Amino acid sequence: MDGDEIVIVGSIGGPYGVKGWVRVNSFTEPPGNLADYGPWLLQNEARWREAHPQSVRAHGSGLVALFPGVDDRNGAAALTGTQLGVRRAMLPDPEEEEYYWRDLEGLEVVDQRGRRLGWISYLMDTGAHPVVVVEGEHGECLIPFVDRHVVRVDLANGRLNVDWEEPE
Protein backbone atom coordinates (compact mmCIF):
# COMPACT_ATOMS: atom_id res chain seq x y z
CA MET A 1 0.00 0.00 0.00
CA ASP A 2 1.44 3.39 -0.97
CA GLY A 3 2.18 5.37 2.22
CA ASP A 4 1.93 8.71 0.39
CA GLU A 5 -1.79 8.29 -0.08
CA ILE A 6 -2.38 7.66 3.63
CA VAL A 7 -3.23 10.42 6.11
CA ILE A 8 -2.75 9.65 9.80
CA VAL A 9 -5.99 10.60 11.55
CA GLY A 10 -5.54 9.00 14.97
CA SER A 11 -3.85 6.38 17.08
CA ILE A 12 -4.77 3.54 19.40
CA GLY A 13 -4.38 4.73 22.96
CA GLY A 14 -4.67 1.45 24.83
CA PRO A 15 -7.17 -1.06 26.18
CA TYR A 16 -10.63 -0.06 27.36
CA GLY A 17 -12.01 -2.72 29.64
CA VAL A 18 -11.33 -6.46 29.38
CA LYS A 19 -13.30 -7.48 26.27
CA GLY A 20 -10.92 -6.24 23.55
CA TRP A 21 -12.09 -2.64 23.21
CA VAL A 22 -9.42 0.02 22.60
CA ARG A 23 -9.32 3.77 23.22
CA VAL A 24 -8.92 5.72 20.00
CA ASN A 25 -7.17 9.10 19.95
CA SER A 26 -8.75 11.04 17.11
CA PHE A 27 -6.79 13.78 15.34
CA THR A 28 -9.93 14.97 13.50
CA GLU A 29 -11.93 18.02 14.43
CA PRO A 30 -14.36 17.29 15.95
CA PRO A 31 -12.93 13.97 17.22
CA GLY A 32 -16.10 12.02 16.41
CA ASN A 33 -15.62 12.66 12.68
CA LEU A 34 -13.07 9.86 12.64
CA ALA A 35 -15.89 7.32 12.79
CA ASP A 36 -17.18 8.67 9.44
CA TYR A 37 -13.97 7.87 7.54
CA GLY A 38 -13.04 4.43 6.37
CA PRO A 39 -11.81 1.96 5.89
CA TRP A 40 -9.40 2.51 8.74
CA LEU A 41 -5.79 1.51 8.19
CA LEU A 42 -3.56 0.38 11.05
CA GLN A 43 0.21 0.70 10.89
CA ASN A 44 2.43 -1.96 12.42
CA GLU A 45 6.18 -1.74 11.80
CA ALA A 46 5.88 0.52 8.72
CA ARG A 47 3.20 -1.71 7.14
CA TRP A 48 -0.40 -0.62 6.73
CA ARG A 49 -3.34 -3.02 6.83
CA GLU A 50 -7.07 -2.44 6.49
CA ALA A 51 -9.05 -2.74 9.69
CA HIS A 52 -12.83 -2.67 9.82
CA PRO A 53 -13.94 -2.11 13.41
CA GLN A 54 -16.96 -4.14 14.52
CA SER A 55 -18.11 -1.21 16.59
CA VAL A 56 -17.08 2.39 17.25
CA ARG A 57 -18.69 4.65 19.81
CA ALA A 58 -18.08 7.97 21.49
CA HIS A 59 -16.53 7.85 24.94
CA GLY A 60 -15.71 11.05 26.80
CA SER A 61 -13.91 13.38 24.41
CA GLY A 62 -12.71 10.50 22.22
CA LEU A 63 -13.78 7.15 20.85
CA VAL A 64 -13.56 3.47 21.71
CA ALA A 65 -13.52 0.71 19.12
CA LEU A 66 -13.69 -3.07 18.90
CA PHE A 67 -11.82 -4.88 16.11
CA PRO A 68 -12.51 -8.41 14.86
CA GLY A 69 -10.14 -10.95 16.37
CA VAL A 70 -9.35 -8.74 19.37
CA ASP A 71 -11.41 -10.20 22.17
CA ASP A 72 -9.47 -9.58 25.38
CA ARG A 73 -7.38 -6.96 27.17
CA ASN A 74 -4.09 -8.51 26.00
CA GLY A 75 -5.13 -8.30 22.35
CA ALA A 76 -6.19 -4.69 22.85
CA ALA A 77 -2.92 -3.87 24.62
CA ALA A 78 -0.99 -5.21 21.62
CA LEU A 79 -2.53 -2.42 19.51
CA THR A 80 -1.42 0.37 21.87
CA GLY A 81 0.44 3.11 20.01
CA THR A 82 -0.62 1.87 16.57
CA GLN A 83 -1.09 4.70 14.06
CA LEU A 84 -4.54 4.94 12.48
CA GLY A 85 -4.83 6.28 8.94
CA VAL A 86 -7.24 6.59 6.05
CA ARG A 87 -6.68 6.94 2.33
CA ARG A 88 -6.47 10.61 1.36
CA ALA A 89 -9.25 10.12 -1.22
CA MET A 90 -11.67 9.23 1.61
CA LEU A 91 -11.26 12.64 3.27
CA PRO A 92 -13.22 15.74 2.30
CA ASP A 93 -11.34 18.62 0.71
CA PRO A 94 -10.34 21.15 3.37
CA GLU A 95 -12.32 24.37 3.56
CA GLU A 96 -10.69 27.68 2.66
CA GLU A 97 -8.01 28.60 5.23
CA GLU A 98 -8.01 25.00 6.55
CA TYR A 99 -5.19 22.54 5.89
CA TYR A 100 -4.36 18.94 6.50
CA TRP A 101 -1.19 18.87 8.57
CA ARG A 102 0.31 16.40 6.12
CA ASP A 103 0.07 19.06 3.39
CA LEU A 104 2.05 21.53 5.51
CA GLU A 105 4.92 19.16 6.30
CA GLY A 106 7.95 19.94 4.15
CA LEU A 107 6.96 23.55 3.36
CA GLU A 108 9.77 26.10 3.40
CA VAL A 109 9.30 28.62 6.25
CA VAL A 110 10.19 32.25 5.52
CA ASP A 111 9.99 35.17 7.96
CA GLN A 112 8.66 38.69 7.30
CA ARG A 113 12.13 39.85 6.11
CA GLY A 114 12.39 37.06 3.55
CA ARG A 115 14.90 34.99 5.56
CA ARG A 116 14.57 31.22 5.27
CA LEU A 117 14.04 29.74 8.75
CA GLY A 118 13.95 26.13 7.54
CA TRP A 119 11.20 23.68 6.65
CA ILE A 120 8.24 22.23 8.51
CA SER A 121 9.29 18.92 10.00
CA TYR A 122 5.94 18.22 11.65
CA LEU A 123 3.10 19.80 13.60
CA MET A 124 1.91 19.07 17.10
CA ASP A 125 -1.17 19.98 19.07
CA THR A 126 -0.47 21.66 22.41
CA GLY A 127 -4.12 21.74 23.43
CA ALA A 128 -4.26 25.51 23.03
CA HIS A 129 -3.29 25.52 19.34
CA PRO A 130 -1.19 23.65 16.79
CA VAL A 131 2.55 24.33 16.69
CA VAL A 132 4.74 24.12 13.59
CA VAL A 133 8.09 22.44 14.26
CA VAL A 134 10.63 24.02 11.92
CA GLU A 135 13.99 22.36 11.23
CA GLY A 136 16.66 24.82 10.14
CA GLU A 137 20.39 25.31 10.10
CA HIS A 138 20.28 26.57 13.71
CA GLY A 139 18.24 23.62 14.97
CA GLU A 140 14.58 23.36 15.82
CA CYS A 141 12.18 26.29 16.11
CA LEU A 142 8.59 26.09 17.38
CA ILE A 143 6.09 28.52 15.87
CA PRO A 144 2.43 28.65 16.97
CA PHE A 145 0.17 28.00 13.97
CA VAL A 146 -2.14 30.93 14.73
CA ASP A 147 -3.23 33.99 12.73
CA ARG A 148 -0.85 36.25 14.67
CA HIS A 149 2.19 34.39 13.31
CA VAL A 150 0.97 32.74 10.09
CA VAL A 151 0.95 35.35 7.34
CA ARG A 152 0.36 33.11 4.32
CA VAL A 153 0.18 29.44 3.47
CA ASP A 154 1.22 28.94 -0.15
CA LEU A 155 0.85 25.24 -0.90
CA ALA A 156 1.35 25.76 -4.64
CA ASN A 157 4.83 27.20 -4.09
CA GLY A 158 5.68 25.13 -1.02
CA ARG A 159 6.03 28.04 1.36
CA LEU A 160 4.77 29.22 4.74
CA ASN A 161 5.29 32.94 5.40
CA VAL A 162 5.40 33.80 9.10
CA ASP A 163 5.64 36.86 11.29
CA TRP A 164 8.31 35.48 13.57
CA GLU A 165 11.59 36.69 15.01
CA GLU A 166 14.23 33.99 15.26
CA PRO A 167 16.17 34.44 18.55
CA GLU A 168 19.75 35.58 17.94
N, C-alpha and C positions, 0 to 999 in steps of 0.2 A: 504494500500500500504506500503510495507516495506521501511522505510526511509534509510536503509543501502545501498540500491541499487540506491539511488538518489544522483546525483552530482549537487550542486548549480552552475549554470553557468551565473546567472544574477539576476537582480531585476527590479521591476517596479519603475521608478523614479518619475512619476507624470503625470498629464494630458498634452496633446499636442493639443492645439486648443479646440474647443467646440463640436466636433462631436464624442467624445468617444475615440479618439486616445490616447495612452500612450507613454511616453518616456521609452525606455528600456536600462538599464545599462548592458552592456555585459561584462562578466568576461573572455571571450574567446580571443584568440590572433590569428589573428586579430579579432576585435569586430564583424565584419560582419559574421564570421563563425557561430555565434549563430543561424542565420536563417536557417542553414543547418541541425540542430539537431531537432529531434522531436519524439514523440509529446512533447510539453512543458508541464511542471507540475507547477502549482501555489500553494504556501503554504499559507494557512490562518489558524491561530491558531493551529499550529502543524499538520494540515491535508493537504495532497496533493491531488490535483484534476487535471485531464487532461484538457488542454486548447489548442484548435486549433485556432490560430489567423486567421482571415479572410484575413488579409493582413499584411505584414511586409516589411518595406523599410528602406534603409539607410537614416540617417539624421545627418549631421555634422559628428562627430566622433563616433556616436552611431546608434541606431535604433529607429524607432517608429513602433507601432503595433496597430491593431484594433481587438478586440475580439468580438465574437457574444454576443449579449445581452447588450453590453456596447455602448450606442449610444449618450451619452452626457457627458459634463465635470464632472458632479457629479459622474456618474458611473465610469469614469476614475480615479477621485480623490480617490474613495473608494479602488482602487487597489494600491495606492501609498505605497511603502515600501514592497510590496509582493515579497517574494523570488521566483525565477524562476529556476527550475531544469529540468534535463532530466535523464532518466534511464541510468545507467553506461554502459549498453550493447550497447547503441546508440552512444557512443563516440568512436572515433578511439583510438587504443593503442598509448600511448605516444612514441615519438621517443627516441632514446638513449640520456641520459643526460637531458631528459624532464620528468616532474612529474606533476600529478594532485595534487593540494594542499591538497585535501581530503586524498590522500595516505600518505602525510607527517605528517598530524595531528596525535598526539599520539606517534610519534617516540621519543625515548630517545635521549637526546643531550649530547654528550661527547666532552670535549675539548682535545687539543693536548697532555695534560699530563695524559689523561685517567680519569679525574674527571667528575663525572656526574653533569651537570648543571641543569637538569630537563627534561621536555618533551615538545614537541611542542603542545601548546594549539590551536593556529591558525596562519594563515599567513595574512598579509595585504599588499596592494599595495600602496606605497608612491608616485607613479608617476615616480620616478627615478629607483626603483627596488623593488622587494618583500622583506618583512621583516618577519622573523620567530619570533613569540612571544613565549618565553620559560617560562613555569611556573616551579619554583624550590623552594627549601626550604627557599631561601632568597628573594622570591618574583618573580617579572616579569623581564625578560631580553629580550631586542630586539636585534636581530642579523640580519644584512643584508644578504639576500640569494643571494650572489654573489660569484664568483669563489675565490676571495681573502679570504673569510671566510669559505666557504663550502669545506671541504676536501673530504668527501665521504658520499654519500647517500646509505645506506644499508637497502633497504626495507625488504629483506628476514629476516634479524636479528633485524629489528625494531630500527635502530640506525642512527643518523646523527652525523658524526664527523666534528667538527668545529675547526678552528684556531681562538680562541677567548679568551681574557683575561677577566675574571669576575672581576669587580672592588672590591677591598677589603673593 
